[in-house]
Amino acid sequence: MDLVSLLDRVDEPALSALFGVVTGAVFGIAAQRSAFCLRAATVDFARGALGRPVAVWLLTFSTALIWVQGAQLAGLFRSDEARMMAVTGSWSGAMLGGGLFGIGMVLARGCSGRLLVLAATGNLRALISGLLFAVTAQMALHGWLAPLRQWLAGLWVTPGGRNLEIFTAAGLPRGGGFALGIGIAALALWLARRNRIGLGPLVFASGVGFAVALGWVLTFSLAQVAFEPVMVTSATFSGPSANTLMFFLLPDPRLDFDIGLVPGVFLGAFLAAALAGELKFQGFERESQMRRAMFGAVLMGFGAMLAGGCAIGAGVTGTSIGTATAWLALLFMWLGAMAADRLVDQPSSGRKM
């Protein structure tokens, strides 16, 4: 059944939400089984190691590039219609927001996507931090923090009312992004072999990248045949977390891709953990741990909305289509996370030793 026939049976908002559920479920299963985590990768790198977390993150990052750029070459998707590319980008927001997000994910011990996956397995620490992240993101989007976010984002923006496509701006030929993905994947596989990572985690790490491409292709395909405008988007957890929170609070909520994504990730991660026997309730061990996690969640919520995306939304989804500000945000997420680990966690680890 093609999409036109499907739209005769299911209305556009419901179908868009269903695509969000499907994309989220694939992401949730793959992320839970691969233990994909940007925080773990940055900490590993900051401490002079290139172990499993770095290999898993690089493989996810590269496979998202390969799948998305391959879909463009095959005519299944066009990045110029993506929501991220159609709006003005913020260089200042990418730098400041990316740095704040990186610091926050180290303090909270997980990025927003990782917290959602952990919450589905029974981790109450992640659940509380994730809820606080969503509340802060909503405040930065439409609430008290919105004026500050808008002012910081407006300090330095991209010209022409649109974002920049980094592969074209760098003068790469057609297919340059795809080739870059192949090169990074080769590095990831070399690190995986050096760290004796089995086939299963590698397949699931690639599955996270595939989920990003799946979201892009599904929403793009729907936008081509829908009567009403449909946003072309994919996996991200800043806006969708805030929107999902409001969906359950407002009297007249509207279905869309974002509303289906977060429940889909939760369901996928829960099923994957249940089948693996990894469901387990966990809470905060100390009051200081709770304060740290909550402060980190607030930094992530504001930082993600300022940067134009979270570790997934900007760091994988945005970079996969060549969004220039997403690449800059990812760089500053790495820098912020490594600085936080260096200043906060490494000294405390030394004292414990």
N, C-alpha and C positions, 0 to 999 in steps of 0.2 A: 504494500500500500504506500503510495507516494504522499507527500506532505499536503498537497491540495485535497486529496480524498480524505486525509486524516482531519483536516480543518473542517470538513463537512460534518464530522462527528463530534469533534472537540473544539471548544472555542479557543481563541488565540492565547488569552492569559493562562488558561488551564494547561494548554500544551506547552507554553513557555515554562511554566512551573514544573511540569513533568520532565522537561529536558534538564531543568536544574536539579531535580531529584536524581535523574540518571547520572548526570555528570558528577554530582556530589557523592553518590554511592560508589562509583568507580574510584574517585579520589579517596574516599574514606577507607575503603578496603585496602587499596594500594599503600596509602600512607601509614596505616596501622601495621601492616605486615612488613613494611620496609623500614619503619622507624625513621622516616624522612623528617629532618629537622634542621632548619637553618641555624638556630642557636647552637646546636651541638657541633655543626660544621665550623662555625666561626670560632667557638671556644677551642676546638681541636686544633685549628689552624693557628690561633693566637698562642697556643702553648707549644708551637713548633712541631706539631705532628700532622701527618697526612694519612689519618686512619680511616676507619669505616665511615664515620659521619661525613667526611669530606667526599669520599668516593660516591656515597649514596646521593648526596646533594648534587654533585657534578653530573651524575648520570640522569637524575630527574631534570635538571636544568637543560642538559644537552638534548635529551629526547623530546622535551617540549619544543625546543628550537627545531629539531629535525621534523617532527610531526606537523607543526604549524607551518613552517616554511615549505615543507613538502606539499601540504594542502594548498598553499598559494600557487605553487608551481603547477599543480594539477587542476587549478581552476575551481577548487572546492571552497575557497575562502578568499576574501580581499581585506587586507588590514586597513585600508583607507576608510572602510565603513565601520570600523570598530569604535566603540564609544570613547576609548582612551585616546584615539588618534584624532577624533572629531572635535575635541575641546582644546582650549589653550592650556599648554603645559606650564608648570612652574618650576624653574630652576631652583629658586630659593626654597620652595616647599619641599622639593626632592632632597636637598641637602639637609635642611633643618629637620624636616619630618623623618627622613631616613635615619639620621643620627639618633633622634629621640626614640624611634622604634627599635633600633639596634640595642640601645641601652636598656629599654624596657623589656625586651625579650630575654636578656640575660638575667635581669632581676626577677622576672616572672618564671624563669626556667622553661621557656617555650614561646614560640611565636603564636599568633592568634589561631592559625590553622592547626598547629600542634596541640594547643590547648583544647580545641574542639574535639580532636581525635582522642586525646587522653580523657576528656570528660565522658565520652561515650563508653569508656572502659571501666568507669566507676571512680575516677580520680576527682574527688571533691575539691581539691586545691585548684585544679584546672577549671572546674565548673564555675567556681566563685570568681576566679581571675577572668574567665571568658565573659561572664555576665558584666563584670565591671568594665571590661574592654568595650563591650557593645554599648553600654550606657554612655561611656566617654565618647565613643565614635559618634553616637547620635547627638550628643551635646556639641561636638565639633562640627557636625553637619548642619544642624538646624537650631541648636540651643545656645546657651550662654557663651560657649567657646567659639561659636561660628565667626563673630567679628574678628577675634584674634587670628583665627586660621586664615580668614580671607585677607587680612592685612599682611601677614607673613608671606602668604602665597603670592600676593601681588607685588612684592618687592622686585622680583626679576622673573619675567615670563617669556615664553617662546613667541616669536613674531608671527603675524598673519592670522591670529585667532585659531590656530591649530597646533598640535604637537608636531615634533619632528620625527621622521623615520631614520633611525641611526645608520642603517646599512646603506641607504641611498646617500645620506649626508657624508658618510665616510668614503664614498666613491666605489663601493663594492659592486661588482657586476651582478646581474640577475642570478639568483641562486647562491649569492655570497653568504647569506644567513644560514642556508642549509649546509654549506660547506663548513662554516664555523661550528655548527652543531656536531657534525661528524668529527671534527678535530677534538672538541671537548669531550665527546663520548669516548674517543680512543684513549684520552688521558684518564677518564673515569674508569674504564675497563682495566687499564694498566694498574691503577691504584687498587682496584678491587682484587686483581690477581695477587698483588703484593701483600694485601691484607687478608688473603684467603677467604674472601667473601663468597658464599655459595650462590648457586644459580637462582634460588628462590628470591632472596632479597633483591637481587639485581633485576629480576623480572618485575617485581612489585615496584621498585624504584622507577623503572621505566613506565610503569602503569600510572604513576602520578603525573608524569609528563604527558602521557597519552590523554589523561582526563582533561588537561588544559586544552589540548587540541580538539578534543571532542566537544567541549563547550563552545569553542569558537565556531566550529563547523555547524553545529546544531542551530545556534542562534542566528548565524549568517543565513543558513538555508531557510529558516523560518521567516526572516526579514524579507527574503526575496518573493515570498508568496502571500504574506499576510496583508490584510486590508488595512489594518492599523499599524502605526510605526512600532517596530520591535527593536530594542537595543541589542546591538551585536556585542556580546560580552562573554566572559568565561569565569573561571574560578578565581574568587577573591573573597576576603573575609572581613573587610572593614565596612564598606557600604551594606553588603548583605546581612551582616550581623546586626547592624543598627536597624535595617529595614525589617528583618525578621522579628526583632524585639517589638517594634511598633505595630507589626501585623497582629500580634496578640493583644495589643493594648487599645488600638483604635476601633471605633464602632463599625467602620465601613472599609475594611482592608481590601487591597487589590493584589491579585496573584500576578507574579512574573517570575522570571528565571531566578532572581536573587532569593525569593521566598522559598523556592524549592531546593536551592543549593545547600543551605545550612542543615536542614533536616536530613537531606540525602547523605551528607558527609557523616552526620551523627549515626544514622542507620547503618551505613556501610561499615564504619569503624566498629560499631557495636556487634554486628554480625561476625565480622572478622575476628574480633577478640573472643567472642563467645565460642566460635568453632575451634579456636586455638586454646581454649581454657585459660584465657588471660583476663577475665573479668574479675576485678578486685576493688573494693572500696578503700580509698586512701584519703587521709586528711592532713591538715597542717600539724607538724610535730611541735612547733614552737610559735609563740606569739610574734617573735621577730621575723620568722619565715612568712607569716601571714602579712605583716606590714610590708615586707619587701615585695611579695608577689602582687599585692594590691597596688602599690606605687608603680611597679613595672607595668601592670595592666593599663593604668591611666596614661602612662607615657606612650604605650603602644597605641591606645585608642586615638589619642590626639595626633601622634606622629603619623599613623597610617592615613588619616584623613588629610593631613597636611601634605604628605608625600605623594598622594594620589594612589595609594595602595599599600597593602601589607607585604610580608615576606613572600606570600604567594601571589597576591594581586599585582604588585609591582615587580617583585623579584623573580617570578617565573612567568606569569601570564602576560604582563606588560612587556617584559624583555623578549618574549618569544615572537612578538610581532614587530619588534624593533623600536618601541616607544623610547625616545631618547631620555626623557625625564625618568622613566622607570629604570633604565640602566644606571643613571646617576643616583637614584634613590637606593638601588641595590648596593652600590659602592659604599654609600654612607651608612647603610645598615651594617655592613661588614665592619666598617671603621668604628662605628658607635659600639657595636657588640664587643669587638676586640679591646677597645679602650675600657669598657665596663668590666670585662673579665680581668684585664690587667690591673685595674685600680681597686676592684672590689673583691673578686673571688680568689685571685692568685695570692694576695697577701694573707687572706684568711686560711687558705690551704697550707701556706708555709708555716703559719702559727700552729696549726693542728699537727703538722709533722714534728 
